[in-house]
Amino acid sequence: MSLTDLHPSRRAFVGGGAAAVLAPSLGIAPLPVHAAAPLQGTQVAAWYRFRIGEFEATVVSDGPLPLGDPSTYFLGSSKDDLARLLTDNFLPGSLTIEQNALVLNTGRQLILFDTGTGLGSAFGPNTGRLLANLMAAGIDPAQIDAIILTHAHPDHCWAIMGEVGKPNFPNAQVHLSKADFDFWTDEGKLSAGGPIKDFVAGTRKHLLPVRDRLAFVADGREVVPGVVALSAPGHTVGHTTYVITSDDRSLLVTGDVAHHPVLLLQKPQLQFAFDTDPKQAVETRLRILDMAAKDRLPVLSYHFPFPGLGHVAKAGEGYVFHPAPLQMVL
């Protein structure tokens, strides 16, 4: 037997099958082929559980959110440069980002950070999966005590209310910045053009019905025990990140400080099309990423590949995201 016999071409493997290629050279008869199992066509429920000190945390997906052409959303670099950056990182040229909601069980409260898009079809057929994935993870929406919003964009708060006008989380108090509440429920913006009119109209349907259960967060103040708000404006006027701490462990919930682990980390000066104040968003991104890198603070990013957990490190003029190894045993 020659070395060539042990290394048949890739075409032979793909076209004829590895067993058929190797069996004659090894002097054995190929095994008989039995009836093929049907393709399943489904994926497992998307949730992932881990610990933050004494707290139990569960990332629950609301489903993938398609963006398409990156040059439509990531501004400040040429279309060719964006495509090259994605190719260099083995990523497709058409973008899809994730939606990683976090459920925190402190032993006293069950807290949901952001809610996803809800069941509408405006954001593609694969979004709006939060409620189903919560149930798959053993979490009853009626047991959620608090919803903490990073901001009031549709993909973060449009599942507060259900399709029939009833709250999906009937026992939850809702926490967000007053600046974002005032901006995204402003009736005067309903006469504006562009997407802001649709954003405001939709957000009013989810925040105004729970107005009596709203509580406003403040920079540097504790929202609930173990969770501190950290103002991070720019993406929206009141965009807020949160630091969760239990024992000597912490996690930074970054919301939409960066929408993509390559484009906005390697090129943090790029602007995102839906930033309310793009210049301020860049300044905030640099400040938050610098803090996370310097303090080696674990982060959870809402739009990074599921489950969005990892660390940020400085790399030249930008940063690099290091995903946390998944723990198969809690």
Rosetta blueprint (number, residue, H / E / L):
1 M L
2 S L
3 L H
4 T H
5 D H
6 L H
7 H L
8 P L
9 S L
10 R H
11 R H
12 A H
13 F H
14 V H
15 G H
16 G H
17 G L
18 A H
19 A H
20 A H
21 V H
22 L H
23 A H
24 P H
25 S H
26 L H
27 G L
28 I L
29 A L
30 P L
31 L L
32 P L
33 V L
34 H L
35 A L
36 A L
37 A L
38 P L
39 L L
40 Q L
41 G L
42 T L
43 Q L
44 V L
45 A L
46 A L
47 W E
48 Y E
49 R E
50 F E
51 R E
52 I E
53 G L
54 E L
55 F E
56 E E
57 A E
58 T E
59 V E
60 V E
61 S E
62 D L
63 G L
64 P L
65 L E
66 P E
67 L E
68 G E
69 D L
70 P H
71 S H
72 T H
73 Y L
74 F E
75 L E
76 G L
77 S L
78 S L
79 K H
80 D H
81 D H
82 L H
83 A H
84 R H
85 L H
86 L H
87 T H
88 D H
89 N L
90 F L
91 L L
92 P L
93 G L
94 S L
95 L E
96 T E
97 I E
98 E L
99 Q L
100 N E
101 A E
102 L E
103 V E
104 L E
105 N E
106 T L
107 G L
108 R L
109 Q L
110 L E
111 I E
112 L E
113 F E
114 D L
115 T L
116 G L
117 T L
118 G L
119 L L
120 G L
121 S L
122 A L
123 F L
124 G L
125 P L
126 N L
127 T L
128 G L
129 R L
130 L H
131 L H
132 A H
133 N H
134 L H
135 M H
136 A H
137 A L
138 G L
139 I L
140 D L
141 P H
142 A H
143 Q H
144 I L
145 D L
146 A E
147 I E
148 I E
149 L L
150 T L
151 H L
152 A L
153 H L
154 P H
155 D H
156 H H
157 C H
158 W L
159 A L
160 I L
161 M E
162 G L
163 E L
164 V L
165 G L
166 K L
167 P E
168 N L
169 F L
170 P L
171 N L
172 A L
173 Q E
174 V E
175 H E
176 L E
177 S E
178 K H
179 A H
180 D H
181 F H
182 D H
183 F H
184 W H
185 T L
186 D L
187 E H
188 G H
189 K H
190 L H
191 S H
192 A L
193 G L
194 G L
195 P H
196 I H
197 K H
198 D H
199 F H
200 V H
201 A H
202 G H
203 T H
204 R H
205 K H
206 H H
207 L H
208 L H
209 P H
210 V H
211 R H
212 D H
213 R H
214 L E
215 A E
216 F E
217 V E
218 A L
219 D L
220 G L
221 R L
222 E E
223 V E
224 V E
225 P L
226 G L
227 V E
228 V E
229 A E
230 L E
231 S E
232 A L
233 P L
234 G L
235 H L
236 T L
237 V L
238 G L
239 H L
240 T E
241 T E
242 Y E
243 V E
244 I E
245 T E
246 S E
247 D L
248 D L
249 R E
250 S E
251 L E
252 L E
253 V E
254 T E
255 G E
256 D L
257 V L
258 A L
259 H L
260 H L
261 P L
262 V L
263 L H
264 L H
265 L H
266 Q H
267 K L
268 P L
269 Q L
270 L L
271 Q E
272 F E
273 A L
274 F L
275 D L
276 T L
277 D L
278 P H
279 K H
280 Q H
281 A H
282 V H
283 E H
284 T H
285 R H
286 L H
287 R H
288 I H
289 L H
290 D H
291 M H
292 A H
293 A H
294 K H
295 D L
296 R L
297 L L
298 P L
299 V E
300 L E
301 S E
302 Y L
303 H L
304 F L
305 P L
306 F L
307 P L
308 G L
309 L E
310 G E
311 H E
312 V E
313 A E
314 K E
315 A E
316 G L
317 E L
318 G E
319 Y E
320 V E
321 F E
322 H E
323 P E
324 A L
325 P L
326 L L
327 Q L
328 M L
329 V L
330 L L
